[in-house]
Amino acid sequence: VYLELPAPSFNDQRQLLERLIREHSLRMPVKVELTQEERTRLVNNLIGLSATEAEKVITKLIMEDGALRSEDVKRVAEAKRQIVEQDGLLDYWPSSESLGEVAGLNGLKAWLAKRRAVVHDPQRAAQFGLGFPRGVLLLGVPGCGKSLCAKAVASEWGLPLLKLDPANLYDKYIGDSEKNFKRALRTAERMAPIVLWIDELEKAFASGGDADGGVSKRVFGTFLSWLQERRGDVFVIATSNDIAQLPPEFIRKGRFDEVFFVDLPREAARAEIFRIHLRRRNQDPAQFDLAALAKATDGFSGAEIEQVVVGGLYGAFSGPGKLSTQLLLAEVGATRPLSGTMWEKISELRDWAS
């Protein structure tokens, strides 16, 4: 008989935390400076660790400074990172960006804000009849912030961000690619609650022929089944630049909670993107004519606007020594955006979205 023992549940980890606090308090003063929400997030971050691993992590946090504080929540997530990296199938991405650094996309931000309380207090949400959100599919023009959104959501919700890179899954031996994929999905479930980021989905699961012996189709079928039937609090953020290459099964409701189209930024969003990137590079946005810059960059993506700022800084560093609106406008004039060089493909994508 093959018996697989389940990993410790939320209640198991909560009881372990309370027991260790009591035991250490008998030998030394222990300050627990956690709010109820932070305590819940800390226990959530312990899920996926074995009882022994969780006990070592908590004991280390208590013994180092005799306290449990809000910053210790992130340190538990760091322990998860080390476990994930040992497996080699999923990449752990540190997420320092916030949604405040994402210009525009107000519809997506409002949708995520409504679900933040569920992520932070899943027990109360379950009593209310709500489950953990399943995920979103972000389609859109390249360079408009889809990958940035994945990092920002993980940071905003205080969850670890794991990236599934299909290049790590495929193996030369028959059957090993499917096994690797299933193992990666089991790791994601074990580490839950997490944000699982799959970038450029069409590259991994594009509808095509049998050039690879049907491996992609079998992996695709496994992924579809997992999206529908998965257990564990895994929020999937998938991004794609080419909707035509995606099978229709991906887009239907149930596998993803919602599908969002990320378009080229409008004028107000372009001004905000300039403000964000100037501030990030130690420049005072008040010293620049953001309205003129936003107007001149019609059709530019967020990534192209960032490169305008970077190119302007190179010009200033090798020339006058100070960045100005004129230098940035000159850089804009020398840049050909993707919406101009690949107008047909971008127009086709935007027409489909409308």
C-alpha positions as CSV (number, residue, x, y, z in Angstrom):
1,V,0.0,0.0,0.0
2,Y,1.4,3.4,-1.0
3,L,0.3,6.1,1.5
4,E,1.1,9.7,0.9
5,L,1.0,11.8,4.1
6,P,-0.5,15.3,3.6
7,A,1.5,18.4,4.4
8,P,0.6,20.3,7.5
9,S,-2.6,22.4,7.1
10,F,-3.2,26.0,8.1
11,N,-4.5,25.0,11.5
12,D,-1.5,22.6,12.0
13,Q,1.0,25.5,11.3
14,R,-1.0,27.9,13.5
15,Q,-0.9,25.5,16.4
16,L,2.8,24.9,15.9
17,L,3.4,28.7,15.9
18,E,1.5,29.1,19.2
19,R,3.2,26.1,20.8
20,L,6.7,27.4,20.0
21,I,5.8,30.9,21.3
22,R,4.7,29.3,24.6
23,E,7.7,27.1,24.9
24,H,10.2,29.8,24.2
25,S,8.4,32.2,26.5
26,L,9.2,29.9,29.4
27,R,12.9,30.3,28.9
28,M,13.2,33.9,27.6
29,P,11.1,37.0,27.1
30,V,9.4,36.8,23.6
31,K,7.7,39.9,22.1
32,V,5.0,39.1,19.6
33,E,4.5,42.3,17.7
34,L,2.3,41.0,15.0
35,T,-1.2,42.2,14.1
36,Q,-3.9,39.6,13.5
37,E,-3.5,40.1,9.7
38,E,0.3,39.7,9.9
39,R,0.0,36.6,12.0
40,T,-2.3,35.1,9.4
41,R,0.1,36.0,6.6
42,L,3.0,34.4,8.5
43,V,1.1,31.2,9.0
44,N,0.1,31.2,5.3
45,N,3.8,31.6,4.4
46,L,4.6,28.5,6.5
47,I,2.2,26.4,4.4
48,G,4.2,24.2,2.1
49,L,6.9,23.6,4.7
50,S,7.1,20.4,6.6
51,A,6.5,20.5,10.4
52,T,10.2,20.1,11.0
53,E,11.1,22.9,8.5
54,A,8.5,25.2,9.9
55,E,9.7,24.6,13.5
56,K,13.3,25.4,12.5
57,V,12.3,28.7,10.7
58,I,10.1,29.9,13.6
59,T,12.7,29.0,16.2
60,K,15.4,30.9,14.3
61,L,13.2,34.0,14.0
62,I,12.5,34.0,17.8
63,M,16.0,33.2,18.9
64,E,17.7,35.9,16.8
65,D,16.0,38.9,18.5
66,G,13.5,37.5,21.0
67,A,10.6,38.8,18.9
68,L,8.2,38.1,16.0
69,R,7.7,41.3,14.0
70,S,6.1,42.3,10.7
71,E,9.4,41.9,8.8
72,D,9.6,38.3,9.8
73,V,6.7,37.5,7.5
74,K,9.0,38.2,4.5
75,R,11.8,36.1,6.1
76,V,9.5,33.1,6.1
77,A,8.9,33.6,2.4
78,E,12.7,33.7,2.0
79,A,12.8,30.2,3.5
80,K,10.4,29.0,0.9
81,R,12.5,30.5,-1.8
82,Q,15.5,28.3,-0.8
83,I,13.3,25.2,-1.0
84,V,11.9,26.1,-4.4
85,E,15.4,26.8,-5.9
86,Q,16.7,23.4,-4.8
87,D,14.1,21.8,-7.1
88,G,15.2,23.8,-10.2
89,L,11.8,23.7,-12.0
90,L,10.4,27.0,-10.7
91,D,12.2,30.3,-10.4
92,Y,11.7,32.5,-7.4
93,W,11.4,36.1,-8.3
94,P,11.8,38.8,-5.6
95,S,9.0,41.3,-6.0
96,S,9.8,44.8,-4.9
97,E,7.4,46.7,-7.3
98,S,4.0,47.9,-6.2
99,L,0.9,48.6,-8.2
100,G,1.5,52.3,-7.6
101,E,4.5,51.9,-10.0
102,V,2.1,50.7,-12.7
103,A,0.6,53.5,-14.7
104,G,-2.9,53.2,-16.0
105,L,-4.7,49.8,-16.0
106,N,-7.3,51.1,-13.6
107,G,-9.7,48.3,-14.4
108,L,-7.2,45.7,-13.5
109,K,-6.2,47.5,-10.3
110,A,-9.8,47.8,-9.2
111,W,-10.4,44.1,-9.9
112,L,-7.3,43.1,-7.9
113,A,-8.2,45.5,-5.0
114,K,-11.5,43.7,-4.5
115,R,-9.7,40.4,-4.0
116,R,-6.9,41.6,-1.8
117,A,-9.0,41.0,1.4
118,V,-9.7,37.4,0.4
119,V,-5.9,36.8,0.0
120,H,-5.0,38.3,3.3
121,D,-7.8,36.5,5.3
122,P,-8.7,33.3,3.4
123,Q,-10.3,31.7,6.5
124,R,-12.9,34.4,6.9
125,A,-13.4,34.4,3.1
126,A,-14.1,30.7,3.2
127,Q,-16.8,31.2,5.9
128,F,-18.3,33.9,3.7
129,G,-18.4,31.5,0.8
130,L,-15.5,32.8,-1.2
131,G,-12.6,30.8,-2.5
132,F,-9.1,31.9,-3.3
133,P,-9.0,33.8,-6.7
134,R,-7.8,31.6,-9.5
135,G,-5.9,34.0,-11.7
136,V,-5.9,36.4,-14.7
137,L,-4.8,36.2,-18.3
138,L,-3.2,39.4,-19.6
139,L,-3.1,39.8,-23.3
140,G,-1.7,42.8,-25.1
141,V,0.9,44.8,-26.9
142,P,4.5,43.9,-26.0
143,G,6.2,46.3,-23.6
144,C,3.1,47.6,-22.0
145,G,3.5,46.3,-18.4
146,K,2.1,42.8,-18.3
147,S,5.2,41.3,-16.6
148,L,5.4,44.3,-14.3
149,C,1.8,43.6,-13.2
150,A,2.7,40.0,-12.1
151,K,5.6,41.3,-9.9
152,A,3.4,44.1,-8.5
153,V,0.5,41.9,-7.6
154,A,2.8,39.5,-5.6
155,S,4.4,42.5,-3.8
156,E,1.0,44.1,-3.1
157,W,-0.5,40.9,-1.7
158,G,2.6,39.9,0.2
159,L,2.9,36.5,-1.5
160,P,5.9,34.7,-3.0
161,L,6.3,35.0,-6.8
162,L,7.2,31.9,-8.6
163,K,7.9,31.9,-12.4
164,L,7.3,28.8,-14.5
165,D,9.8,28.8,-17.3
166,P,8.9,26.1,-19.9
167,A,12.6,25.8,-20.9
168,N,13.2,24.2,-17.5
169,L,10.6,21.5,-18.1
170,Y,11.4,19.9,-21.5
171,D,13.7,17.0,-21.4
172,K,15.2,14.8,-24.2
173,Y,13.9,11.5,-22.7
174,I,10.3,10.4,-23.5
175,G,7.9,11.1,-20.7
176,D,10.3,13.2,-18.6
177,S,8.9,16.5,-19.8
178,E,5.4,15.6,-18.6
179,K,6.8,14.4,-15.3
180,N,8.7,17.6,-14.8
181,F,5.6,19.7,-15.5
182,K,3.5,17.7,-13.0
183,R,6.3,18.0,-10.4
184,A,6.4,21.8,-10.9
185,L,2.7,22.1,-10.5
186,R,2.8,20.0,-7.3
187,T,5.6,22.2,-6.0
188,A,3.4,25.3,-6.7
189,E,0.5,23.8,-4.8
190,R,2.7,22.8,-1.9
191,M,4.2,26.3,-1.6
192,A,0.7,27.9,-1.7
193,P,-0.4,30.6,-1.2
194,I,1.7,32.0,-4.0
195,V,1.5,33.9,-7.3
196,L,2.5,31.7,-10.2
197,W,3.7,33.7,-13.2
198,I,3.8,32.2,-16.7
199,D,5.3,34.7,-19.1
200,E,4.6,34.6,-22.9
201,L,2.2,31.7,-22.7
202,E,2.0,31.3,-26.4
203,K,5.6,30.3,-26.6
204,A,5.0,27.3,-24.3
205,F,1.5,26.1,-25.3
206,A,1.1,27.4,-28.9
207,S,-1.3,25.4,-31.0
208,G,0.9,23.7,-33.6
209,G,1.8,20.4,-35.2
210,D,3.4,17.3,-34.0
211,A,7.0,18.4,-34.6
212,D,8.0,17.5,-31.1
213,G,6.2,14.1,-31.0
214,G,3.1,15.5,-29.3
215,V,4.9,16.5,-26.1
216,S,3.6,20.1,-26.2
217,K,0.0,18.8,-26.7
218,R,0.3,16.4,-23.7
219,V,1.8,19.1,-21.5
220,F,-1.0,21.5,-22.7
221,G,-3.7,19.0,-21.7
222,T,-2.1,18.5,-18.3
223,F,-2.0,22.3,-17.8
224,L,-5.7,22.7,-18.8
225,S,-6.8,20.0,-16.4
226,W,-4.7,21.5,-13.6
227,L,-6.1,25.0,-14.2
228,Q,-9.6,23.6,-13.8
229,E,-9.1,21.1,-10.9
230,R,-6.2,22.5,-9.0
231,R,-6.0,22.4,-5.2
232,G,-4.1,24.9,-3.2
233,D,-4.2,28.7,-3.2
234,V,-2.3,29.4,-6.4
235,F,-3.0,32.7,-8.2
236,V,-1.9,32.3,-11.8
237,I,-0.9,35.3,-13.9
238,A,-0.3,34.4,-17.5
239,T,0.8,36.9,-20.1
240,S,0.6,36.6,-23.9
241,N,1.5,38.9,-26.8
242,D,-0.2,36.9,-29.6
243,I,-3.8,35.8,-29.1
244,A,-3.9,34.0,-32.5
245,Q,-1.5,31.3,-31.3
246,L,-3.5,30.5,-28.1
247,P,-6.0,27.6,-28.2
248,P,-9.6,28.8,-27.5
249,E,-9.7,26.6,-24.3
250,F,-7.4,29.0,-22.5
251,I,-9.7,32.0,-22.7
252,R,-12.9,30.6,-21.4
253,K,-14.1,31.5,-17.9
254,G,-13.4,29.0,-15.2
255,R,-9.7,28.4,-16.0
256,F,-9.0,32.1,-15.4
257,D,-11.2,34.5,-13.4
258,E,-10.8,37.2,-16.0
259,V,-9.1,38.2,-19.2
260,F,-7.6,41.7,-19.5
261,F,-6.3,43.5,-22.5
262,V,-3.2,45.7,-21.9
263,D,-3.2,48.4,-24.6
264,L,-0.7,51.1,-25.5
265,P,-0.8,53.8,-22.8
266,R,-2.9,56.9,-23.3
267,E,-1.6,60.4,-22.9
268,A,-2.2,60.6,-19.1
269,A,-0.6,57.2,-18.5
270,R,2.4,58.2,-20.7
271,A,3.0,61.2,-18.5
272,E,2.8,59.0,-15.4
273,I,5.3,56.5,-16.9
274,F,7.7,59.4,-17.6
275,R,7.3,60.5,-13.9
276,I,7.9,57.0,-12.6
277,H,11.1,56.4,-14.6
278,L,12.5,59.9,-14.0
279,R,12.0,59.5,-10.3
280,R,13.5,56.0,-10.3
281,R,16.7,57.5,-11.9
282,N,17.2,60.3,-9.4
283,Q,15.6,63.0,-11.6
284,D,13.0,65.5,-10.4
285,P,9.9,65.1,-12.6
286,A,8.8,68.7,-11.8
287,Q,11.8,70.0,-13.9
288,F,10.4,68.4,-17.1
289,D,7.5,69.2,-19.3
290,L,5.7,65.9,-18.9
291,A,2.7,67.1,-21.0
292,A,4.8,67.8,-24.0
293,L,6.7,64.5,-23.6
294,A,3.4,62.6,-23.3
295,K,2.0,64.2,-26.4
296,A,5.2,63.5,-28.4
297,T,5.2,59.8,-27.5
298,D,1.8,58.9,-29.0
299,G,2.0,55.2,-29.9
300,F,4.9,54.4,-27.6
301,S,4.7,51.5,-25.1
302,G,5.9,51.8,-21.5
303,A,9.1,49.9,-22.3
304,E,9.9,52.3,-25.1
305,I,9.3,55.3,-22.9
306,E,11.7,53.9,-20.4
307,Q,14.3,53.6,-23.1
308,V,13.7,57.2,-24.1
309,V,14.6,58.2,-20.5
310,V,17.6,55.9,-20.4
311,G,18.8,57.2,-23.9
312,G,18.4,60.8,-22.7
313,L,20.5,60.1,-19.6
314,Y,23.3,58.7,-21.7
315,G,23.2,61.8,-23.9
316,A,23.2,64.0,-20.8
317,F,26.1,62.1,-19.2
318,S,28.3,62.4,-22.2
319,G,27.3,65.9,-23.1
320,P,25.8,68.8,-21.0
321,G,25.7,66.8,-17.8
322,K,22.1,67.5,-17.1
323,L,19.0,65.9,-18.5
324,S,16.4,68.2,-20.0
325,T,13.1,68.0,-21.8
326,Q,14.8,68.9,-25.1
327,L,17.2,66.0,-24.8
328,L,14.2,63.6,-24.1
329,L,12.3,65.1,-27.1
330,A,15.3,64.5,-29.3
331,E,15.5,60.9,-28.1
332,V,11.8,60.5,-28.9
333,G,12.4,61.8,-32.4
334,A,15.1,59.2,-32.9
335,T,12.9,56.3,-31.7
336,R,10.6,54.3,-34.0
337,P,8.0,52.6,-31.8
338,L,6.8,49.1,-32.4
339,S,3.3,50.4,-33.2
340,G,4.9,52.0,-36.3
341,T,7.4,49.3,-37.4
342,M,4.9,46.5,-36.9
343,W,1.7,48.4,-37.4
344,E,-0.2,45.5,-39.1
345,K,0.3,43.1,-36.2
346,I,-0.4,45.6,-33.5
347,S,-3.6,46.8,-35.3
348,E,-4.8,43.3,-35.7
349,L,-4.3,42.6,-32.0
350,R,-6.1,45.8,-31.0
351,D,-9.0,45.1,-33.3
352,W,-9.5,41.7,-31.8
353,A,-9.5,43.2,-28.3
354,S,-12.0,45.9,-29.2
